Amino acid sequence: MHSDYINQALSLVGAACILIGYVGHQLHWLDSEGAFYNVINLVGAAVLGWVALFPFKIGFVILEFTWVVVSIYALLKSRRSPAKAGTSGR
């Protein structure tokens, strides 16, 4: 029973992270090429992916771990390319 509460709390944190990134991007508060946007997506997807492992839910595991890989790729890509003055990712 205790682990059920922990999984619920973790899933809320993961969902909140992803939703903060999504809403922030849609409302033009966050740049989709910025580090914060990609880190918050990475954290949210990693947490939700972990929760999906116990009990194992294949669809969610694939979705979340793909999201993690794409977020890591975006972070690495943004670190390699020089910052573009005046771009906001809109």
C-alpha positions as CSV (number, residue, x, y, z in Angstrom):
1,M,0.0,0.0,0.0
2,H,2.8,2.4,0.9
3,S,4.4,2.0,-2.6
4,D,1.1,2.8,-4.2
5,Y,1.1,6.2,-2.6
6,I,4.7,6.7,-3.7
7,N,3.9,5.7,-7.3
8,Q,1.0,8.1,-7.3
9,A,3.1,11.0,-6.0
10,L,5.9,10.2,-8.5
11,S,3.4,10.1,-11.4
12,L,2.0,13.5,-10.3
13,V,5.5,15.0,-10.2
14,G,6.3,13.5,-13.7
15,A,3.1,14.7,-15.2
16,A,3.5,18.1,-13.7
17,C,7.0,18.4,-15.2
18,I,5.8,17.5,-18.7
19,L,2.7,19.7,-18.4
20,I,4.8,22.7,-17.3
21,G,7.0,22.3,-20.4
22,Y,4.0,21.8,-22.7
23,V,2.0,24.7,-21.4
24,G,5.1,26.9,-21.1
25,H,5.9,26.2,-24.8
26,Q,2.3,26.7,-26.0
27,L,2.0,30.0,-24.2
28,H,5.5,31.1,-25.5
29,W,6.9,31.3,-22.0
30,L,9.5,28.6,-22.7
31,D,11.8,28.2,-25.7
32,S,11.6,24.6,-27.0
33,E,15.3,24.7,-27.7
34,G,16.2,26.0,-24.3
35,A,17.8,23.9,-21.6
36,F,15.0,24.3,-19.0
37,Y,12.3,23.1,-21.4
38,N,14.3,20.0,-22.3
39,V,15.4,19.2,-18.8
40,I,11.9,19.4,-17.4
41,N,10.7,17.1,-20.2
42,L,13.6,14.7,-19.5
43,V,12.8,14.7,-15.7
44,G,9.1,14.2,-16.3
45,A,9.5,11.4,-18.8
46,A,12.1,9.6,-16.7
47,V,9.9,9.7,-13.6
48,L,6.8,8.5,-15.5
49,G,8.9,5.9,-17.3
50,W,10.1,4.6,-13.9
51,V,6.6,4.4,-12.6
52,A,5.5,2.6,-15.7
53,L,8.0,-0.2,-15.0
54,F,6.3,-1.2,-11.8
55,P,3.8,-2.8,-12.8
56,F,5.2,-3.1,-16.3
57,K,3.1,-1.2,-18.8
58,I,4.8,-1.7,-22.2
59,G,3.0,1.2,-24.0
60,F,3.9,3.7,-21.4
61,V,7.5,2.4,-21.0
62,I,8.1,2.8,-24.8
63,L,6.5,6.3,-24.8
64,E,8.3,7.6,-21.8
65,F,11.7,6.2,-22.5
66,T,11.5,7.4,-26.1
67,W,10.6,10.9,-24.7
68,V,13.8,10.6,-22.5
69,V,16.0,9.8,-25.4
70,V,14.6,12.6,-27.5
71,S,15.0,15.1,-24.6
72,I,18.6,14.0,-24.1
73,Y,19.2,14.4,-27.9
74,A,17.7,17.9,-27.8
75,L,19.8,18.9,-24.8
76,L,23.0,17.7,-26.4
77,K,22.1,19.4,-29.8
78,S,21.4,22.7,-28.0
79,R,24.8,22.5,-26.2
80,R,26.7,21.9,-29.4
81,S,25.1,24.7,-31.5
82,P,25.8,28.3,-30.6
83,A,23.0,30.4,-29.2
84,K,21.1,32.2,-32.0
85,A,20.4,35.8,-31.0
86,G,16.7,36.7,-31.3
87,T,15.3,33.2,-31.8
88,S,12.5,32.1,-29.4
89,G,11.6,28.7,-31.0
90,R,8.1,29.9,-31.9
